[in-house]
Amino acid sequence: MHALLCSQPPAVAKSRVTAALRWRVESGLKLDLHDFICLAGVTSDERGLAVDVTEFLEDAEAYLGRSPKRALFVRALYGLAVVGGYMEVKSLISPKWKADDYRATLRGMASHWRRREPYYQTLSLDQQLRLESNVGLSMHQILVCFIQTFGKQEATTHLYNSYAAILQGSIRSFSDAEGFMIRMARDGFQPNMDTFNILICHLISNGKTDAATELLKMAQHRRLEPNDGTLDNRIRLLLRKNNTREVLQVWKQLSPGRQGRLAEDDPTLASALICAFSEWNQPEIALALADVLSSAENMPSDRANMLLIRVLTARRDPTELELALGHYRRIRSILVTLPLKCIAHLRSNGEHPLSCELHSFLVSECLLSNREEAALDVYRGMEAIGVAPDLFTFTPLVSHFNKRGQPGRVSELFAHMARLGIRPDLALYYVVVKDLLRKNQAGQVAAIVRDIKARAMPVDSVFLELLTRNGHMDLAKSLLLEPIKGEDPSIAQNNRILAEHVRQGRMQKARILWDQMVAMVAVDRESYHIALPMFITTGDGAVADNLFEELARAAGNRMRSNEYTYGLMMLGNLRAGKKHRAMDYYERLLSSRVSLTIATFQPLISFFCANADFERAERCLGDAIRILPAHRVESQLYTPILYGYARLTRSEGRLGVQRVVAKLRAINSAMDGAGLGAVITAFTILRQFAAAQPYIEQARASPGDDGPDRHAVLQAVLNWYAKQGHKEMEKVVAQMISGTWGSSPEPHLDGPLLDLMTSSAEYGPPGKLSPTIALYSILLEGYDRAGDWRKALGLYRHLRSHPGTVSASHHAAPSADHDVLRNFGVSHVTVSVILDALGRHHQLELLEETWRDIRQSGFPLDTNNWTSYLEGLACCDCVANAIRILEDPPEGFVPDVKTLRNVLGLAPHGSARQSVQALIDTKYPSLAPEVRSSSHLTWRPVPKAGDRKA
């Protein structure tokens, strides 16, 4: 009954506990003290005053024939606190109480809170805070009485910490924790390390890792000695930040005994550690930790078990598979000892440590390793621990026994599926039919085809091809053409043909087929989805509108317009140049009852940004923020807008970026790596370096993320340093390459940076920046901005002399850029950056030498490379040479607005600038107006020595 009281809502626990106690009384059994403690817990809502508690205790004493123990008093007192009777608590404290009575009462109330905490976690935040306030104020009243009666020397900080332990929902920021310690000092108690540990744990549980870090620094500043609780919190904090590498380092420093105690004291933390170690490919450590848990009769979470078993079976090593099976059997042996009701409770709460998915995976891995008996042991053991097999459990078993020629076993499995109500899907039938065709058992194949037809299962081209390839054209045609339950299965085939006609641009044939399908009433929603863009593309917008209205009026979900239908109409009209018509459909979609997702807004925003219509794009983003949950406002919605605004003039772009960022802040959007990188890059392009700094700190605080997004944000941060010529740039690069950026308090660099970059692995572990060509290009620009053009030139020459040693990107597939890098060692961006650097610093000879080298090598120069060379000539007062090239551009070079604008802007005032302007007016008259309207430069040359402006 006590377990029921702790795990169930009050109303459920009350009805069940009182029914059980009533049954005991009616059966002639006498209630004991434990029964009264349970009764006090479930009936606490009936006692809102101190006199009610007193009467309950007196009734218990009269029934038991003796004075009840303090445990019953504490339980009744706790119930009074929970229902909000904290003002009544003081009147229940007896003047005869000794110091130990106060201590036992406070510890007992804290213990009851911990036992009920799993249920409290299911309540809303307001309900949790109300409960915390009620119980916390009651405990504070008892503490005050204790101090008034016995003085501060008897009431220890340890007791005050038991009060702090229940305030998890109230401690949600650094200021909350600081305010609590101020109140604590006002009450006469000095916070110790355990106080800090409790408050830090609360902050971590609420996801406030930055505040927890600050609080830990405060404890260090006060010179408090760390203890075991501090180490536990450090591990929690590193896990929250996904810094698995440092977690692993801390864990290895612990003694085996300490590791075991931590696992036994906090199974939830132990499960999180197993997950982290498994993901970091440390199965030995994860397995040892799981063994400690299981030896204490605790079980890792389902996710921890799944990750551990996956990593153990990844290499298909027989020894490691045996370890995985051993771990599985240990957990299963614990579950087998539990009552079925407890297992059902675990499963209903999603806490079962061995899920059906895990069993299906383990069965499949055993069969792939020819461990048939082990697979059957896993399969047969599912029922004993309350896990029902699903289709994915049966599929590998059916496939295995089918290949082995054991039809009896296959029949048994199908019979078990039928008892469980599981019907085979097309993938399972494909496995069986493929083997039956190999054995020339056409009769059984025909029986399966009849079952597919009877169940109206949709078939795909792969299944039909299997039948036709093996000479069963008649069965394939029966699946495709015969009517099934009043429908025409040829709709799917016609849809495929119609889509192919549209894709190949055969619009006349597509129109003829569409008319035939409509005449035969052989259309579904997919048919409409293919036809709508076809009519819009061919200029028949009115027909498309009529078709859309037909769908809008259709009855039933199979035909009614959905989000995708609206998207087709909006994008189709936008591509046809009918923006107003597209926006009409957009307004109609917003006002409809169609459920919206990110797929509604993302294509529209991308289209508007591609066409520089940022006003409409920003409006769509605002609608997405208003309609979608905050966690669904993903970076792909706002990154195109940020990059688009960043390309505008600085004043207009700055205001646009600030508006978008303000909208994201208003909903507390949790930006991923791509989002952070976009914000940092946008502010960097606009030279708003201070505005980007908070987002750089946010990126620094999550050093464990991996993947393309993480590399994007690291490059954005590095670009921020480079654009300023920051003196710490090299040290930050070293940290990013070694994977310590964000975890090391101060940048450090041991030895030349180039040595570190060339010795670093191309693809590193999580959080590590790969030395790609993009990284080298950013470094070149950083050296240029810092005035160190010699370092930039040395790095460029190193790349040119070692072609093929640097990759194009961290995750890109082979492309033309890879071929350029393999042959020449540098990319187009790298060439432009070094030319810009030499030109900016007036190094004419080196500029010409570098240009000759790259041209003679056969490098495929693009317009940006030519632009950088011409800019360099203008910076070095060789405007005449630039004009000669512009008068007769070489083959493959087509000057654009940027080329003409920058050469004009960099030409010295006077005759040189007039000559450039005259050339633009005569040679490039179509570009002249735009050149004049965009006169600002994105950079300026370095003043020459002796220049007055210097």
Rosetta blueprint (number, residue, H / E / L):
1 M L
2 H H
3 A H
4 L H
5 L H
6 C H
7 S H
8 Q L
9 P L
10 P H
11 A H
12 V H
13 A H
14 K H
15 S H
16 R H
17 V H
18 T H
19 A H
20 A H
21 L H
22 R H
23 W H
24 R H
25 V H
26 E H
27 S L
28 G L
29 L L
30 K L
31 L L
32 D L
33 L H
34 H H
35 D H
36 F H
37 I H
38 C H
39 L H
40 A H
41 G H
42 V H
43 T L
44 S H
45 D H
46 E H
47 R L
48 G L
49 L L
50 A H
51 V H
52 D H
53 V H
54 T H
55 E H
56 F H
57 L H
58 E H
59 D H
60 A H
61 E H
62 A H
63 Y H
64 L H
65 G L
66 R L
67 S L
68 P L
69 K L
70 R H
71 A H
72 L H
73 F H
74 V H
75 R H
76 A H
77 L H
78 Y H
79 G H
80 L H
81 A H
82 V H
83 V L
84 G L
85 G L
86 Y H
87 M H
88 E H
89 V H
90 K H
91 S H
92 L H
93 I L
94 S L
95 P L
96 K L
97 W L
98 K L
99 A H
100 D H
101 D H
102 Y H
103 R H
104 A H
105 T H
106 L H
107 R H
108 G H
109 M H
110 A H
111 S H
112 H H
113 W H
114 R H
115 R H
116 R H
117 E H
118 P H
119 Y H
120 Y H
121 Q L
122 T L
123 L L
124 S L
125 L H
126 D H
127 Q H
128 Q H
129 L H
130 R H
131 L H
132 E H
133 S H
134 N H
135 V H
136 G H
137 L H
138 S H
139 M H
140 H H
141 Q H
142 I H
143 L H
144 V H
145 C H
146 F H
147 I H
148 Q H
149 T H
150 F H
151 G L
152 K L
153 Q L
154 E L
155 A L
156 T L
157 T H
158 H H
159 L H
160 Y H
161 N H
162 S H
163 Y H
164 A H
165 A L
166 I L
167 L L
168 Q L
169 G L
170 S L
171 I L
172 R L
173 S L
174 F H
175 S H
176 D H
177 A H
178 E H
179 G H
180 F H
181 M H
182 I H
183 R H
184 M H
185 A H
186 R H
187 D L
188 G L
189 F L
190 Q L
191 P L
192 N L
193 M H
194 D H
195 T H
196 F H
197 N H
198 I H
199 L H
200 I H
201 C H
202 H H
203 L H
204 I H
205 S H
206 N L
207 G L
208 K L
209 T H
210 D H
211 A H
212 A H
213 T H
214 E H
215 L H
216 L H
217 K H
218 M H
219 A H
220 Q H
221 H H
222 R L
223 R L
224 L L
225 E L
226 P L
227 N L
228 D H
229 G H
230 T H
231 L H
232 D H
233 N H
234 R H
235 I H
236 R H
237 L H
238 L H
239 L H
240 R H
241 K L
242 N L
243 N L
244 T H
245 R H
246 E H
247 V H
248 L H
249 Q H
250 V H
251 W H
252 K H
253 Q H
254 L L
255 S L
256 P H
257 G H
258 R H
259 Q H
260 G H
261 R H
262 L H
263 A H
264 E H
265 D H
266 D L
267 P H
268 T H
269 L H
270 A H
271 S H
272 A H
273 L H
274 I H
275 C H
276 A H
277 F H
278 S H
279 E H
280 W L
281 N L
282 Q L
283 P H
284 E H
285 I H
286 A H
287 L H
288 A H
289 L H
290 A H
291 D H
292 V H
293 L H
294 S H
295 S H
296 A L
297 E L
298 N L
299 M L
300 P L
301 S L
302 D H
303 R H
304 A H
305 N H
306 M H
307 L H
308 L H
309 I H
310 R H
311 V H
312 L H
313 T H
314 A L
315 R L
316 R L
317 D L
318 P H
319 T H
320 E H
321 L H
322 E H
323 L H
324 A H
325 L H
326 G H
327 H H
328 Y H
329 R H
330 R H
331 I H
332 R H
333 S H
334 I H
335 L H
336 V H
337 T L
338 L L
339 P L
340 L H
341 K H
342 C H
343 I H
344 A H
345 H H
346 L H
347 R H
348 S H
349 N L
350 G L
351 E L
352 H L
353 P L
354 L L
355 S L
356 C H
357 E H
358 L H
359 H H
360 S H
361 F H
362 L H
363 V H
364 S H
365 E H
366 C H
367 L H
368 L H
369 S L
370 N L
371 R L
372 E H
373 E H
374 A H
375 A H
376 L H
377 D H
378 V H
379 Y H
380 R H
381 G L
382 M L
383 E H
384 A H
385 I H
386 G L
387 V L
388 A L
389 P L
390 D L
391 L H
392 F H
393 T H
394 F H
395 T H
396 P H
397 L H
398 V H
399 S H
400 H H
401 F H
402 N H
403 K H
404 R L
405 G L
406 Q L
407 P H
408 G H
409 R H
410 V H
411 S H
412 E H
413 L H
414 F H
415 A H
416 H H
417 M H
418 A H
419 R H
420 L H
421 G L
422 I L
423 R L
424 P L
425 D L
426 L H
427 A H
428 L H
429 Y H
430 Y H
431 V H
432 V H
433 V H
434 K H
435 D H
436 L H
437 L H
438 R H
439 K L
440 N L
441 Q L
442 A H
443 G H
444 Q H
445 V H
446 A H
447 A H
448 I H
449 V H
450 R H
451 D H
452 I H
453 K H
454 A H
455 R L
456 A L
457 M L
458 P L
459 V L
460 D L
461 S H
462 V H
463 F H
464 L H
465 E H
466 L H
467 L H
468 T H
469 R H
470 N L
471 G L
472 H L
473 M H
474 D H
475 L H
476 A H
477 K H
478 S H
479 L H
480 L H
481 L H
482 E L
483 P L
484 I E
485 K L
486 G L
487 E E
488 D L
489 P L
490 S H
491 I H
492 A H
493 Q H
494 N H
495 N H
496 R H
497 I H
498 L H
499 A H
500 E H
501 H H
502 V H
503 R H
504 Q L
505 G L
506 R L
507 M H
508 Q H
509 K H
510 A H
511 R H
512 I H
513 L H
514 W H
515 D H
516 Q H
517 M H
518 V H
519 A H
520 M L
521 V L
522 A L
523 V L
524 D L
525 R H
526 E H
527 S H
528 Y H
529 H H
530 I H
531 A H
532 L H
533 P H
534 M H
535 F H
536 I H
537 T H
538 T L
539 G L
540 D L
541 G H
542 A H
543 V H
544 A H
545 D H
546 N H
547 L H
548 F H
549 E H
550 E H
551 L H
552 A H
553 R H
554 A L
555 A L
556 G L
557 N L
558 R L
559 M L
560 R L
561 S L
562 N L
563 E H
564 Y H
565 T H
566 Y H
567 G H
568 L H
569 M H
570 M H
571 L H
572 G H
573 N H
574 L H
575 R H
576 A L
577 G L
578 K L
579 K H
580 H H
581 R H
582 A H
583 M H
584 D H
585 Y H
586 Y H
587 E H
588 R H
589 L H
590 L H
591 S H
592 S L
593 R L
594 V L
595 S L
596 L L
597 T L
598 I H
599 A H
600 T H
601 F H
602 Q H
603 P H
604 L H
605 I H
606 S H
607 F H
608 F H
609 C H
610 A H
611 N L
612 A L
613 D L
614 F H
615 E H
616 R H
617 A H
618 E H
619 R H
620 C H
621 L H
622 G H
623 D H
624 A H
625 I H
626 R H
627 I H
628 L L
629 P L
630 A H
631 H H
632 R H
633 V L
634 E L
635 S H
636 Q H
637 L H
638 Y H
639 T H
640 P H
641 I H
642 L H
643 Y H
644 G H
645 Y H
646 A H
647 R L
648 L L
649 T L
650 R H
651 S H
652 E H
653 G H
654 R H
655 L H
656 G H
657 V H
658 Q H
659 R H
660 V H
661 V H
662 A H
663 K H
664 L H
665 R H
666 A H
667 I L
668 N L
669 S L
670 A L
671 M L
672 D L
673 G H
674 A H
675 G H
676 L H
677 G H
678 A H
679 V H
680 I H
681 T H
682 A H
683 F H
684 T H
685 I H
686 L L
687 R L
688 Q L
689 F H
690 A H
691 A H
692 A H
693 Q H
694 P H
695 Y H
696 I H
697 E H
698 Q H
699 A H
700 R H
701 A L
702 S L
703 P L
704 G L
705 D L
706 D L
707 G L
708 P H
709 D H
710 R H
711 H H
712 A H
713 V H
714 L H
715 Q H
716 A H
717 V H
718 L H
719 N H
720 W H
721 Y H
722 A H
723 K H
724 Q H
725 G L
726 H L
727 K L
728 E L
729 M H
730 E H
731 K H
732 V H
733 V H
734 A H
735 Q H
736 M H
737 I H
738 S H
739 G L
740 T L
741 W L
742 G L
743 S L
744 S L
745 P L
746 E L
747 P L
748 H L
749 L L
750 D L
751 G L
752 P L
753 L H
754 L H
755 D H
756 L H
757 M H
758 T H
759 S H
760 S L
761 A L
762 E L
763 Y L
764 G L
765 P L
766 P L
767 G L
768 K L
769 L L
770 S L
771 P L
772 T L
773 I H
774 A H
775 L H
776 Y H
777 S H
778 I H
779 L H
780 L H
781 E H
782 G H
783 Y H
784 D H
785 R H
786 A L
787 G L
788 D L
789 W H
790 R H
791 K H
792 A H
793 L H
794 G H
795 L H
796 Y H
797 R H
798 H H
799 L H
800 R H
801 S H
802 H L
803 P L
804 G L
805 T L
806 V L
807 S L
808 A L
809 S L
810 H L
811 H L
812 A L
813 A L
814 P L
815 S L
816 A H
817 D H
818 H H
819 D H
820 V H
821 L H
822 R H
823 N H
824 F H
825 G L
826 V L
827 S L
828 H H
829 V H
830 T H
831 V H
832 S H
833 V H
834 I H
835 L H
836 D H
837 A H
838 L H
839 G H
840 R H
841 H L
842 H L
843 Q L
844 L H
845 E H
846 L H
847 L H
848 E H
849 E H
850 T H
851 W H
852 R H
853 D H
854 I H
855 R H
856 Q H
857 S L
858 G L
859 F L
860 P L
861 L L
862 D L
863 T H
864 N H
865 N H
866 W H
867 T H
868 S H
869 Y H
870 L H
871 E H
872 G H
873 L H
874 A H
875 C H
876 C L
877 D L
878 C L
879 V H
880 A H
881 N H
882 A H
883 I H
884 R H
885 I H
886 L H
887 E H
888 D L
889 P L
890 P L
891 E L
892 G L
893 F L
894 V L
895 P L
896 D L
897 V H
898 K H
899 T H
900 L H
901 R H
902 N H
903 V H
904 L H
905 G H
906 L H
907 A L
908 P L
909 H L
910 G L
911 S H
912 A H
913 R H
914 Q H
915 S H
916 V H
917 Q H
918 A H
919 L H
920 I H
921 D H
922 T H
923 K H
924 Y L
925 P L
926 S L
927 L L
928 A H
929 P H
930 E H
931 V H
932 R H
933 S H
934 S L
935 S L
936 H L
937 L L
938 T L
939 W L
940 R L
941 P L
942 V L
943 P L
944 K L
945 A L
946 G L
947 D L
948 R L
949 K L
950 A L
